[in-house]
Amino acid sequence: MANESERSLVVGAKPVLELLRRETDRIEMVFVQRGRRERALSEILDACRKYGVVFRLAPKADLDRLHPGNHQGVAARLAEVRYLGLEALAEAALQAPLPLIVALDRVQDPGNVGVLARTLFGLGAAGMVLPTMGSAHLGAGAVKSSAGTLHRIPISRPHNLAKALDYFDAQGFHVYGADAAGDPVQTVTLAQPAVLALGSEQKGLRPGVLKRCRNLLSIPLAQDLESLNVAQAGAILAWEFARKVGASG
């Protein structure tokens, strides 16, 4: 963990503040030392709020673990991949072989995200949406499990997933959600372009995300199994979209 953190951290008040002013799209989270009161740190917190960057007030011990040297009470964790805005992702989706965007709600396992990214890329899907709050860190582990495809598939990281789904709906995307109570996916005529929302294996989709889905899809299982993980479920559902898009093409 330390090696990965060292490769993906910017530390020190001046470098972090400069990063916030110029390249917020590179920042996944800012850690600020709790209880440390300095003007520079206050400016960093104000900049995080202004630009919608996720931050966490952390004890000094946490920052010391991230960077054993002189961190000056602040560290910015960088994303291993570049992100697109929602508008750019929507435009890219219309040109993709499979005009499907997969949105993940509270999916925190980087391995699952990486494996799913690899499948989606192979099927020609348009991209992925991972909100800044509650999503997996797309570090070296996620990139490795994706076999490098996290660098190749478009990804957007909005602050609020529900509002992102509202945006896609307004742009003419049909928003689906994966839910055990949904219609069996093989019985549904799937529209395109589309967004498919997937929740975590344990908690599923939040109510605010569920109510934005026009249709809910389920995967019928032949054996008694509580659930599939998000990478497995996402792969099956994305394949159904790809199969039906191919059949109608």
Secondary structure in CASP SS format (residue, H / E / C, confidence):
PFRMAT SS
TARGET T0000
AUTHOR 0000-0000-0000
METHOD secondary structure of the structure
MODEL  1
M C 1.00
A H 1.00
N H 1.00
E H 1.00
S H 1.00
E H 1.00
R H 1.00
S C 1.00
L E 1.00
V E 1.00
V E 1.00
G C 1.00
A H 1.00
K H 1.00
P H 1.00
V H 1.00
L H 1.00
E H 1.00
L H 1.00
L H 1.00
R H 1.00
R H 1.00
E C 1.00
T H 1.00
D H 1.00
R H 1.00
I E 1.00
E E 1.00
M E 1.00
V E 1.00
F E 1.00
V E 1.00
Q E 1.00
R C 1.00
G C 1.00
R C 1.00
R C 1.00
E C 1.00
R H 1.00
A H 1.00
L H 1.00
S H 1.00
E H 1.00
I H 1.00
L H 1.00
D H 1.00
A H 1.00
C H 1.00
R H 1.00
K H 1.00
Y H 1.00
G C 1.00
V C 1.00
V C 1.00
F E 1.00
R E 1.00
L E 1.00
A E 1.00
P C 1.00
K H 1.00
A H 1.00
D H 1.00
L H 1.00
D H 1.00
R H 1.00
L H 1.00
H C 1.00
P C 1.00
G C 1.00
N C 1.00
H C 1.00
Q C 1.00
G C 1.00
V E 1.00
A E 1.00
A E 1.00
R E 1.00
L E 1.00
A C 1.00
E C 1.00
V C 1.00
R C 1.00
Y C 1.00
L E 1.00
G C 1.00
L H 1.00
E H 1.00
A H 1.00
L H 1.00
A H 1.00
E H 1.00
A H 1.00
A H 1.00
L C 1.00
Q C 1.00
A C 1.00
P C 1.00
L E 1.00
P E 1.00
L E 1.00
I E 1.00
V E 1.00
A E 1.00
L E 1.00
D E 1.00
R C 1.00
V C 1.00
Q C 1.00
D C 1.00
P H 1.00
G H 1.00
N H 1.00
V H 1.00
G H 1.00
V H 1.00
L H 1.00
A H 1.00
R H 1.00
T H 1.00
L H 1.00
F H 1.00
G H 1.00
L H 1.00
G C 1.00
A E 1.00
A E 1.00
G E 1.00
M E 1.00
V E 1.00
L C 1.00
P C 1.00
T C 1.00
M C 1.00
G C 1.00
S C 1.00
A C 1.00
H C 1.00
L C 1.00
G C 1.00
A H 1.00
G H 1.00
A H 1.00
V H 1.00
K H 1.00
S H 1.00
S C 1.00
A C 1.00
G C 1.00
T H 1.00
L H 1.00
H H 1.00
R C 1.00
I C 1.00
P C 1.00
I E 1.00
S E 1.00
R C 1.00
P C 1.00
H C 1.00
N C 1.00
L H 1.00
A H 1.00
K H 1.00
A H 1.00
L H 1.00
D H 1.00
Y H 1.00
F H 1.00
D H 1.00
A H 1.00
Q C 1.00
G C 1.00
F C 1.00
H E 1.00
V E 1.00
Y E 1.00
G E 1.00
A E 1.00
D E 1.00
A E 1.00
A E 1.00
G E 1.00
D E 1.00
P E 1.00
V H 1.00
Q H 1.00
T H 1.00
V C 1.00
T C 1.00
L C 1.00
A C 1.00
Q C 1.00
P C 1.00
A E 1.00
V E 1.00
L E 1.00
A E 1.00
L E 1.00
G E 1.00
S E 1.00
E C 1.00
Q C 1.00
K C 1.00
G E 1.00
L C 1.00
R C 1.00
P H 1.00
G H 1.00
V H 1.00
L H 1.00
K C 1.00
R C 1.00
C C 1.00
R C 1.00
N E 1.00
L E 1.00
L E 1.00
S E 1.00
I C 1.00
P C 1.00
L C 1.00
A C 1.00
Q C 1.00
D C 1.00
L C 1.00
E C 1.00
S C 1.00
L C 1.00
N C 1.00
V H 1.00
A H 1.00
Q H 1.00
A H 1.00
G H 1.00
A H 1.00
I H 1.00
L H 1.00
A H 1.00
W H 1.00
E H 1.00
F H 1.00
A H 1.00
R H 1.00
K H 1.00
V H 1.00
G H 1.00
A H 1.00
S H 1.00
G C 1.00
END
